[in-house]
């Protein structure tokens, strides 16, 4: 594992300073525990509850690293419901899943976030309560079947739930099918990503900006986790956000400049799904080395996550 040596500095006023400090600490601690690196002390700016969560997360990552699970990858039936009846391996402990060539396919980190600290921002209660401010936006995300894809298909959401829905939020979204704005003759054609409409500052308050701000500790923790399990992807996400900040200044995009100040994740998009069942699907825009993060909040007694391509 290597540290990023030429990381761009965080612009003044951004909350990403916290992400930077927690990521540096988690990387160094992982090296110390696994590779017997030098002992490090955390930066004093890291809140104590977040530091406790980082240490808990690191213990789970170390357990997974020391418990590799090798699988044989398959391309068969990756989106067919019939694959649920096929034989598959079950993983119940923290593990890092590898293919036969030693490439990391996924990290499974059950219990990686300690929800027992009820008074901190990362408690399950606070995370769940933060969603209620977006109840209208979540409900508006429900669409009739077969019209907007499975992400918003209302049939896939629990009808009896008090809170349900699905929305995306991003400080820089590339709208597929939308070209660049008109330019004058002779000017270079450039495409400027756009803040998703729910996060735009001029809109009627919908709880989205408040949610992003409230989740700053969680986003810093998850970004620090990515810095450990996939440092190159962390570095790429970091540089992309810095680039977005420069683009926002160039284009005088006040919406983007405003949300980037409180955006604490190296991922440029977060999808929120509440009381939702997902069918078998494939991320057609993903690439093999990339890692998405799936974080669950709540108790799911009958939950199974099936990955047919890995026979898991």
Buried (B, 14 or more C-beta within 10 A) or exposed (E): EEEBEEBBEBBEEBBBBBBBBBBBBBBBBBBBBBEEBEEEEBBEEBBEBBBBBBBBBBBBBBBBBEEEBEBEEEEEBBEEEEBEEEEBEEBEEBBBBBEEEEEBBBBBBBEBBBBEBEEBBBBBEBBBEBBEBBBEBBBBBBBEEEEBEBBBBBEBBEEEEEBBBBBBBBBBBEEEEEEEEEEEEEEEEEEBBBBBEBBBEEEEEBBBBBBBBBBBBBBBBBBBBBBBBBBEBBBEBBBBBBEBBEBBEEBEBEBBBBBBBBBBBBBBBBBBBBBBEEEBEEEEEEEEEEBEBEEEBEEEEEEEEBBBBBBB
